[in-house]
Amino acid sequence: MKRFACFVTGALLIALTSLAIAPPALANNDPHRVFLPAGPVDLPVGFCSFPTHLDVVANKEYGKITTSPDGTTIIEETGTLKLRATNVTTGKTVSLVASGPGTITLYPDGSVTVDGTGHWLIFNLAAAAGSFGFPGVMLTSGQIHETLDPTGAPTAMSVTGRETDECVALG
């Protein structure tokens, strides 16, 4: 759960949830296409300067999940994910499309790599994201690369394209 305190993407939440409900696909290491469920997310102050709530408006995201012999799990995700973000303090909302696609790699030591294109909603504690020049909650358009250590702290982050500060949009 520490990983969720420091880094959350709609895609990563979906992907991690799917690991719990897709054991047949993992058991035979056959990368079947599985639905990646998503639910609401509450972010406390620290990601933005106010609490933020995310609702899933539409989810048609699917993933191919493969586990290698060393225990590395690779999730290739595609599909559509539409979200509504709400500033809990003011009630202001924005609609977001965070459909990716991309690849999330979960390593046996607990570290994670995210490589995506298209639109991703990326969450990090604002202080951690700021050390890379990014806001705490951002919608990216283009290429995203992020690595996290086993505690969930970002160790590298880059965006080639555009990023939108969703805290400002909700402020």
WOKANOR-V580205 format. One record per residue. N is the residue number from 1. RES is the residue in one letter. PSI is psi in radians with two decimals (NA if undefined). OMEGA is omega in degrees with one decimal (NA if undefined). NEAR is the number of other ideal C-beta (glycine too) atoms within 12 Angstrom. Layout:
n:N res:RES psi:PSI omega:OMEGA near:NEAR
n:N res:RES psi:PSI omega:OMEGA near:NEAR
This chain:
n:1 res:M psi:-0.35 omega:177.4 near:12
n:2 res:K psi:-0.63 omega:-179.8 near:16
n:3 res:R psi:-0.68 omega:-178.5 near:30
n:4 res:F psi:-0.45 omega:178.9 near:24
n:5 res:A psi:-0.52 omega:-176.0 near:19
n:6 res:C psi:-0.47 omega:-174.8 near:34
n:7 res:F psi:2.20 omega:176.3 near:45
n:8 res:V psi:2.33 omega:166.6 near:43
n:9 res:T psi:2.68 omega:174.4 near:47
n:10 res:G psi:-0.72 omega:-178.5 near:50
n:11 res:A psi:-0.76 omega:-178.8 near:48
n:12 res:L psi:-0.72 omega:176.7 near:44
n:13 res:L psi:-0.79 omega:-180.0 near:37
n:14 res:I psi:-0.82 omega:-176.9 near:43
n:15 res:A psi:-0.78 omega:-179.8 near:43
n:16 res:L psi:-0.66 omega:177.0 near:32
n:17 res:T psi:-0.72 omega:-177.3 near:28
n:18 res:S psi:-0.49 omega:177.9 near:35
n:19 res:L psi:-0.61 omega:-178.7 near:27
n:20 res:A psi:-0.47 omega:-175.2 near:17
n:21 res:I psi:0.06 omega:-178.7 near:18
n:22 res:A psi:0.75 omega:-177.8 near:30
n:23 res:P psi:-0.56 omega:178.6 near:16
n:24 res:P psi:-0.65 omega:179.3 near:15
n:25 res:A psi:-0.58 omega:-179.0 near:28
n:26 res:L psi:-0.56 omega:-173.6 near:27
n:27 res:A psi:-0.64 omega:-178.5 near:13
n:28 res:N psi:0.19 omega:178.6 near:13
n:29 res:N psi:0.45 omega:177.9 near:20
n:30 res:D psi:2.06 omega:-173.9 near:16
n:31 res:P psi:1.23 omega:176.3 near:23
n:32 res:H psi:2.66 omega:175.7 near:21
n:33 res:R psi:2.10 omega:-178.0 near:21
n:34 res:V psi:2.60 omega:174.9 near:30
n:35 res:F psi:2.42 omega:179.3 near:24
n:36 res:L psi:1.69 omega:-177.2 near:41
n:37 res:P psi:2.71 omega:178.5 near:25
n:38 res:A psi:2.63 omega:177.4 near:36
n:39 res:G psi:-3.12 omega:180.0 near:18
n:40 res:P psi:2.69 omega:-179.8 near:20
n:41 res:V psi:2.36 omega:174.1 near:31
n:42 res:D psi:2.14 omega:177.1 near:22
n:43 res:L psi:2.19 omega:178.8 near:37
n:44 res:P psi:2.99 omega:172.1 near:22
n:45 res:V psi:2.45 omega:-177.2 near:19
n:46 res:G psi:-0.63 omega:172.0 near:24
n:47 res:F psi:-0.88 omega:168.0 near:40
n:48 res:C psi:3.11 omega:178.5 near:36
n:49 res:S psi:0.15 omega:179.7 near:24
n:50 res:F psi:2.74 omega:176.1 near:27
n:51 res:P psi:2.52 omega:-176.6 near:23
n:52 res:T psi:2.43 omega:177.3 near:40
n:53 res:H psi:2.40 omega:176.7 near:28
n:54 res:L psi:2.27 omega:172.9 near:39
n:55 res:D psi:2.52 omega:174.6 near:24
n:56 res:V psi:2.12 omega:179.7 near:30
n:57 res:V psi:-0.74 omega:178.0 near:23
n:58 res:A psi:2.35 omega:-179.4 near:19
n:59 res:N psi:1.97 omega:173.3 near:30
n:60 res:K psi:0.74 omega:-179.3 near:22
n:61 res:E psi:2.42 omega:178.1 near:40
n:62 res:Y psi:2.71 omega:179.5 near:30
n:63 res:G psi:2.66 omega:168.7 near:41
n:64 res:K psi:2.10 omega:-174.0 near:30
n:65 res:I psi:2.18 omega:-179.7 near:39
n:66 res:T psi:2.39 omega:174.5 near:29
n:67 res:T psi:2.18 omega:-179.0 near:25
n:68 res:S psi:2.90 omega:-179.2 near:16
n:69 res:P psi:-0.50 omega:179.8 near:9
n:70 res:D psi:0.00 omega:178.9 near:14
n:71 res:G psi:-0.05 omega:176.8 near:17
n:72 res:T psi:2.29 omega:178.8 near:23
n:73 res:T psi:2.24 omega:180.0 near:34
n:74 res:I psi:2.21 omega:179.7 near:29
n:75 res:I psi:2.00 omega:175.5 near:43
n:76 res:E psi:2.01 omega:-174.8 near:30
n:77 res:E psi:2.54 omega:177.5 near:44
n:78 res:T psi:2.93 omega:176.0 near:26
n:79 res:G psi:-2.77 omega:-175.5 near:31
n:80 res:T psi:2.32 omega:174.4 near:26
n:81 res:L psi:2.04 omega:177.7 near:43
n:82 res:K psi:2.32 omega:-175.0 near:25
n:83 res:L psi:2.77 omega:170.1 near:38
n:84 res:R psi:2.10 omega:178.4 near:27
n:85 res:A psi:2.41 omega:-178.0 near:42
n:86 res:T psi:2.29 omega:168.8 near:29
n:87 res:N psi:1.93 omega:-174.1 near:27
n:88 res:V psi:-0.52 omega:-178.5 near:24
n:89 res:T psi:-0.77 omega:-175.1 near:17
n:90 res:T psi:-0.34 omega:-176.0 near:16
n:91 res:G psi:-0.04 omega:179.7 near:15
n:92 res:K psi:2.42 omega:-180.0 near:21
n:93 res:T psi:2.70 omega:170.5 near:20
n:94 res:V psi:2.54 omega:176.6 near:31
n:95 res:S psi:2.43 omega:-175.4 near:23
n:96 res:L psi:2.52 omega:170.3 near:35
n:97 res:V psi:2.07 omega:-176.5 near:28
n:98 res:A psi:1.07 omega:-169.7 near:46
n:99 res:S psi:-0.09 omega:-177.4 near:34
n:100 res:G psi:-2.48 omega:11.8 near:40
n:101 res:P psi:3.09 omega:178.0 near:29
n:102 res:G psi:-3.07 omega:-179.3 near:40
n:103 res:T psi:2.28 omega:175.6 near:32
n:104 res:I psi:2.20 omega:-180.0 near:44
n:105 res:T psi:2.14 omega:179.2 near:32
n:106 res:L psi:2.04 omega:-176.1 near:33
n:107 res:Y psi:2.70 omega:-178.4 near:21
n:108 res:P psi:-0.50 omega:-179.4 near:15
n:109 res:D psi:-0.04 omega:-179.7 near:15
n:110 res:G psi:-0.11 omega:177.9 near:22
n:111 res:S psi:2.81 omega:-174.1 near:26
n:112 res:V psi:2.51 omega:170.8 near:39
n:113 res:T psi:2.35 omega:175.7 near:30
n:114 res:V psi:2.19 omega:174.6 near:44
n:115 res:D psi:2.01 omega:-176.6 near:30
n:116 res:G psi:2.86 omega:172.4 near:39
n:117 res:T psi:3.02 omega:-179.7 near:23
n:118 res:G psi:-2.44 omega:-176.1 near:27
n:119 res:H psi:2.18 omega:176.8 near:34
n:120 res:W psi:2.42 omega:171.6 near:47
n:121 res:L psi:2.00 omega:-174.3 near:49
n:122 res:I psi:2.32 omega:179.5 near:46
n:123 res:F psi:2.24 omega:170.6 near:47
n:124 res:N psi:2.70 omega:170.2 near:42
n:125 res:L psi:2.41 omega:-173.4 near:34
n:126 res:A psi:-0.68 omega:-179.4 near:31
n:127 res:A psi:-0.71 omega:179.6 near:18
n:128 res:A psi:-0.78 omega:179.5 near:31
n:129 res:A psi:-0.67 omega:-179.4 near:33
n:130 res:G psi:-0.53 omega:179.1 near:20
n:131 res:S psi:-0.28 omega:176.0 near:18
n:132 res:F psi:0.09 omega:178.8 near:27
n:133 res:G psi:0.34 omega:-178.4 near:16
n:134 res:F psi:2.74 omega:176.0 near:35
n:135 res:P psi:2.92 omega:-179.0 near:34
n:136 res:G psi:-0.68 omega:179.0 near:37
n:137 res:V psi:2.05 omega:-177.6 near:49
n:138 res:M psi:2.56 omega:171.5 near:39
n:139 res:L psi:2.15 omega:-179.5 near:40
n:140 res:T psi:2.66 omega:174.1 near:41
n:141 res:S psi:1.98 omega:-174.5 near:24
n:142 res:G psi:-2.42 omega:-179.9 near:21
n:143 res:Q psi:2.40 omega:176.5 near:24
n:144 res:I psi:2.42 omega:171.8 near:40
n:145 res:H psi:2.25 omega:176.8 near:29
n:146 res:E psi:2.43 omega:172.8 near:42
n:147 res:T psi:2.55 omega:-179.5 near:25
n:148 res:L psi:2.47 omega:175.9 near:37
n:149 res:D psi:3.07 omega:-177.1 near:21
n:150 res:P psi:-0.32 omega:177.2 near:18
n:151 res:T psi:-0.13 omega:-178.2 near:20
n:152 res:G psi:0.01 omega:179.7 near:27
n:153 res:A psi:2.34 omega:178.3 near:26
n:154 res:P psi:2.38 omega:176.9 near:36
n:155 res:T psi:-0.27 omega:175.4 near:23
n:156 res:A psi:2.52 omega:178.3 near:23
n:157 res:M psi:2.26 omega:175.7 near:35
n:158 res:S psi:2.57 omega:175.5 near:23
n:159 res:V psi:2.20 omega:172.2 near:30
n:160 res:T psi:1.85 omega:-174.0 near:15
n:161 res:G psi:-2.27 omega:-175.7 near:19
n:162 res:R psi:2.51 omega:171.2 near:17
n:163 res:E psi:2.47 omega:179.7 near:32
n:164 res:T psi:2.21 omega:178.7 near:27
n:165 res:D psi:1.82 omega:-177.8 near:28
n:166 res:E psi:-0.36 omega:173.8 near:40
n:167 res:C psi:-0.72 omega:176.6 near:34
n:168 res:V psi:-0.76 omega:-179.6 near:21
n:169 res:A psi:-0.58 omega:-179.2 near:23
n:170 res:L psi:-0.22 omega:-174.0 near:34
n:171 res:G psi:NA omega:NA near:19
